[in-house]
Amino acid sequence: MQHTASDTHRPNGNGRPPRQLAEHFERTFNDHGLSLTDPKVGKTFTLTVEIAARLLIGAQVEGTLTEDQLRRVDGLLHGIRLAPAVIAEE
């Protein structure tokens, strides 16, 4: 099965981001002298994703997103929140 770029950005069936996406986030942080394995950085990453999720809830309340759109995006964000744990498993 051939994968597309978007396939590497979808959480897998267990709600976790695929390793490639978690590694992409880690490289991005590494480029700035940071690592998701640092507990403070990992917590900050997770908190930032949670804040983004809350903003999207506000967008749904205001009618910018439908309930279905919010549910799908929140599913993606749920997996992304776990990226520090995926990197820590290495």
N, C-alpha and C positions, 0 to 999 in steps of 0.2 A: 504494500500500500504506500503510495506516495503522499508525503506530508507537505502541506503548504505553510507559509510563514505564520498564518493565523493559528495553525494547529499547535505550534510550539508555545502559544500564549494562552491556551485554554487549560484550566485545571483538569487534571485527569479524573477518573471515575471516583476516586476516594476523596475528592475535594481539595487535593493538594496541587500546587502548581507543578507543572512538569519540571524536571531537573534543569532543562535548558533555560527556562524562564527564570528560575531562581538563580542560576549561574549568571544570567544576563544582569540581573539586579546586583549581584555581588560584584561583577566586573565594573559596573557603573559606580558603585560605592568605592571600590578599590582605586578607580581613576582619581578619586578625591581624597585618597589616603585613609579611607574608612573601610570597615568590614561589617557585614551583617552578623558575624560571629561575636563581635563585641556586644556584650549585653545591653549597653546603653543605646548603641546604634540600632540593634535589632528591635528594641522596645520603641524607639523613636519611629522606625519604619512602620511597625505594626500600628502605632498610634496614628500616624499620618494616614494610613489606609482606612482606619476606623473613622477618622474625621471626614475623609472623602466619601465614605459610605453614608455618613449622616447628612452631608450636603446633598447627596442624591435622593435621600428620603425627602428632604425639603423640596427638591425639584419635582418629585412625584406629587407632593401635597399641593404645589402650585400649578400642577397640570403640565409641566414641561416633559415629564416622563409618564408613561402609562404604568399601571401596576405590574403588568407583565414585563415591561422593559426594566423596571426597577428590580424585579425578582431575578432576571437573567444577569444583570450587571452585578447585583449583590452576590450572586453565586460565584462570579469571577473574583470579586474582591475577597470573598471568604477564603478562597484558595490562595490568593496572593498574600494575604496576611501571614500565611504559614511559611513564606520563603525563608526567613531566618532559620527556622527549624530544619528545613530541607538542606540548607547549606551546612548547618551544624552536624548533620549526619555523615558528612564526607569523612 
